[in-house]
C-alpha cells in the first residue's frame, strides 16, 4: 500500500484529499505546516508527498529545497493556487516531480499521482555507468572520471528520463511532460538548451555527441 504525506493547511481540502486517497487504497497522513512536513518526511519514508506551496511556518518551496539538499528523494507533487509558469518552473527546479494548480480535478490528481509513482518505480538501476560517467540514483549524484558533476536538478531529471528510455527516441513534447510537467508551457528551445548543457558535462566531445543523440525531426535518443 503506497504511503502519501499530504501537506495542506486548509482543513477542508486536506480532509477531502485524505478521504479520496484512502478510498483509492493509499495509506495517508496529513500535516498542516512546513516544519511538520520536514519532520515527518525525515522520520518516515513516504512513497509520495503532496505539498501545498502556501504553508505556515515554512512554505512548500523551502520544504522541497531542504528535503532535496539533505538527500531525501520522495516524489513530490506541488499543489498551489498560483498559475504563473515561472513559479511552476521554480518548484520543479527545486526538485518537485509534478505541479497541480488549484482548484484541481480529483480524477486528474489521482492520474498524476499514479504517473509519478510509476516513474519513481521505473526500471532504474541503483547505479548506471556509461563512458566515464557514473550516475547514482540512490544519492541523486553523477560523477565523471571520479569527479562530482555540477548537475542541476532539471539536468538530472533529463538524464533519468533518457536512461529509463535507453535506446528509444523521445520527443521534445514527451521530455517536457516528464521533466517539467504538463501544466508548464515552455518552448522546445528550453529542452534543447538543457540538453546542450547536459552534453557539455557528460559527453567526451559535446559537438559530436556519443550518448545524447539528436534524431532529426523526432527528438533525442540515449545510446549510453
N, C-alpha and C positions, 0 to 999 in steps of 0.2 A: 504494500500500500504506500504510494508516494506521499511524502510529507511536505506540506506547504506552510510557510510562515506568511501570514497576512499582516502587513504593517499599514494601518489605516486609522486615522484619529477620529473620523466621523463614525459614531457608533452604528448608525443605521446601515451605512454602506458596509462596514466591517462584518456585521452580523449577517447581512444578506449574502455577502461573499462566502462567509464560512458555511452557512447553511447550504448554499448551492454547491460548493465544492465537496462537502461531506456527502451530499446525495450522489455525486459523481464517483465516490469511492476514495477520496483523498483523506488523509489524516491532516487536520487543520489546527493551527494555533494562531491566536490573534494577539498582537501588541499594538499600542496606540501612540508610541513616540519613538524618535530615532535612537535615543540612548538604549531603550529597552530592546529595540531591534538588534543593535550591535551586540548587546549582551547575550540574547538568545541564540543568535547566529554563531557566536563563538562557543556557546555551551553545547549546541546540538547541530548535527549535520543534516540540514534540510535539503530535500530534493529540489526545491524551488522557493523563491521569495517573491511575493507580490508587494511592491514597495511604492507607497504613495510619495510624491515629491514634497508636498507641503505638510510638514510634520512639526509638532512641538519638540523643543529641546535640541533637535538636530535634524536638518532636512534630508530628504531622500538622496540628493546628490552626494552629500557628505557621508551618509551611511554607505552608499555604494563605493565611494572612493576609499573609505577606510577599510572596508572588507577586502577589496582587491589589493590594497597596499600590504595587508597582513597575510596575503596568500590564500584567503578563503575564496573559493570559486563556485559557490552555488549559483545556478542560473537565476537571473534577476529580471523580472518584468516590472517596469516602472509604470505607475498609474498617476495621471495628472490631468487637471482641467486646462492646462496650458496647451496651446496648439502651435506655437512657433517652432518652425523646423530647427532653428538654432538651439533651442532648449532640448529638443529630442536628440540632436547630434551630441550635445554636451553630455547627456546621460549615457549614450552609447559609448562615447569616448572614455567615460569613466569606468566602463566595464559592464553596463547593463546589456542584457541579451535581446530585449524587445521593449516596446513602448506602446502603451494603450492610453488613449485620450478619453477622459470622462466627458459626458456620460457614455458608457460603453454598452454594447450588446453582450449579455451574458453568454450567448452562444458563441460569439466571436472570441470572447475572452477564453472560454474553455478550449476553443480550437487553438488559440495562441499558446496556451499552457501545454497542450498535448504536443504541439510542434516543437516547442523549446525543450520539453522533456525528451522527445525523440532525438533531437540533435545532441543533447548532453549525453545520451546513452548510445551515441553512434559508435561505429566500429573504429574507434581510435586506439592506437597502442599507447602504452604509458609513455614511451619514448619513440620518436621517429627520427631516423638519420638518413640524410642524402648529401652527397658530396662531402663538404667539410662542416655541414650544418647538423646540429642535434637539437631537436625540439622536444622539450619535456612538458607534456600536457598536464601532468600532476602538479607541477610547480609553476606552470604558465611562463616558462622561460625558454629562451633559444640561445644557443652558442654556435660560434663559427671558429673552427680551428682551436677549440678550447676556451675561447674568449667570449664573454657575455655580449649578446647583440642588444643594442639600444633599439628595441622594437616597441612600437606603440600598441595600445590595446586593439585598435582597429586593424593594424597590420597583423597582429597575432590571430584575430578572428578570420581575416582573409586567408592566412596560411592554413588555419584549421579547416576552413571550408574546402580549400584545394586538396588537402591531404585526405579529407573524408571522401572526396570525389576523384581520387587519384586516377589519372588516365582518361578522364571524361571531360568533354568540353562543357564549360559553364558559361552561360551568357552573362552579360553585364547586369541585366534585369534580375537574374537569379542571385547574383552576388549582392546586389543592393538589398534584396529581400532578406537574404540570410545574414548579412553582416550589419546592415543599418536598420532593417525592418520595413514593413510595407507602408507605414504611415509617414515615412520620411521621404520627402520629394527632393531628390538630388539628380544631377545630370550624370551621364555616362562618363564625363570627363573626371568626375570625382573618383570613380573606380580606377580609371586609367592612371591618375596621378598617384593614388595609393599603391598601385601595383608597381609603378615606376620606382617609387621609394623603396618598396619591399625588395625589388630586384637588386637595387644598389647594395642591400645588406646581405642577400643570400646567394647571388649569382657570381661565379668567377669572372664573367665578363658581361655586365649588365646590358651593354649594347648588342650583344648576341646571346640572349638568354637560353639557358640549357634546361632549366626547371620550370619556370613560368612562361609558357609558350603562347604567343598570340595566334589565334586561329581566325584568319580573315573573314569578316562578315558574321562570325559566330560568337566569339568571346575569347576565353583563355582555357588552357589545359595545363595541369600539373604533371610533369613527367619525372618526378623525383623517385 
